[in-house]
Amino acid sequence: MKKFIYGTVTVVVLAVAGFFLFTPPAATGPAASRTVSITFRFPEGYELTEGAPFALTWEAEGPAGASLAPVKVRNFNPLISPCKLVLAPPSGSGAVILTARLYYCQKASRMCFQGDFKTRVPLVPGDTPVIPWVWEITPKKA
């Protein structure tokens, strides 16, 4: 009788282990793209500098808060408002971190500046076609 019980337990354990070891992982499709519609807002008396070489990168924020490698956005032009960005963060990302290098001028003094600005855009769960985002730009005090 003991041999029968031990044999049955051994067969069940091997069957369960084989099921978990040899079952292929679930296929994950490509990351779904998300569109973020950004409107840049400067304080009164400031404006973007036309013709300046603007730059924008984004990085996905993972579930544990870790950031992935930044991705450069091609043909970024903040003068076109709202600026629509199509991003493809990995599934499970809770947010994207945007970093922009902007050139702006103070209207009263006609002095122009360059600044790097960062913002965190939370990704809305579900099938939201466009995520609207107003980016409040705060120039550094000279």
N, C-alpha and C positions, 0 to 999 in steps of 0.2 A: 504494500500500500504506500509506504514512504517513497519508493522509487517512482510510483505513478504521480504523486503530488509534486515531488521535486522535478520530475520530467515536464509536467504541465506548467509549473511556474517558470522553468527555464525556457520553454517554448514561448510563453506569453511575453517574458522579458525580452527575448531576442526579437520577437515580432514587433513589439513596440519600439525598441531601439532601431530596428531596421526601417520602420516607418518614418521616424524622425530624421535618421541619418540620410536616407536616400530619397526623401521627398524634395523635389526641386523648389527653390525659393520662388515666391510669388513674383511674377514679372511686374516691374515698375516701368511705367511709360515715361516718356520725356516730361520734363517739368512743364507745368502749365504756365503760359505767359500771362503776366498781369500788366495792365496799363495804369500808369500813375500820371495824372494831369496836374502839373505844378504851376502855380501862379506865384511869382516872386513879388514880395511886397517890401519896399524900402520905407524908412521914416520920411516925413515931410522934409524936402530940401535935398534929397539924394536921388540919383538916377544912374542907370547902367550906362557904361561907355560903349557907344556904337563902334563897331569895327575891331573891338578887342578880342584876343584869342581866349574865349571862355573854355573851361574844361569841367567835366562832370564824371565822377566814378560812383559806382554803387557796389555794395557788398551785402550779401544775405546774412541775416542773423539767425543762427540755428536755434533749435529748441532750448539748448542749455545756455544761450546768450553768446556763444562763440561766433565770431565773424569769419566768413570765408574770404578768399582772395578778392580784392577789388576788381571790378570790370569797368573799363573805360567806355563811355557812351560816345558814339561817333555822331558827328553833325549836330552837336548840342548848341542851341541858340536860345538863351534866356530872354532875348528881345521879343521873341514870338510868345505871346501869352494867350492862353495857357500852353505850356510846353508839355507835350505828351511823350512819355517814355514807355517803351515796351520792354519789360524786364522778365526774365525767366528764372526766378529763385527756385531752389530745390524744394520739393514738397516737405512740409513740416516747418518751413521757415515762418517765424512769427512777425518779422519786419525786415525792411531793407534800410540800410544806412546810406544816405546820399552825402557826398562830399563835393562841393562846387568851388572852383576858383573863379571869382567874379572880379571884374574891373568896374569901378563905380566912381562917380564924381559928386562932390558937394556943390550944389548950384550956386550958393552965395559966394563962396571963396574961389570957385572954379578949380579947386584942387582935386586931383584924381588919385585913387587908391586901388590897391589890389588886396583881396582878402580871401582866405579859405574859410568856408562855412560848412557846417555839418548839421544834418537833421536825421531823425529817425521816423520812418513812415511805417506805421503798423499795417500789416496785411490783413484785410478783412476776410474772415473765413467765408467760403462759399463761392458762388460764381458772379462776383461783382465785376462787371465789364470794365469800369473805369473807377479808380480811386482818386477823388479830388483831394488836393493838398495845397494849402496856402503856406508858403515858406516865408516866414517873417525874418527878414535880414536885418541884423543889428550891427551897424558899422562900429568898429573899435574907436574909442575916443583917442584923439591925438594928444 
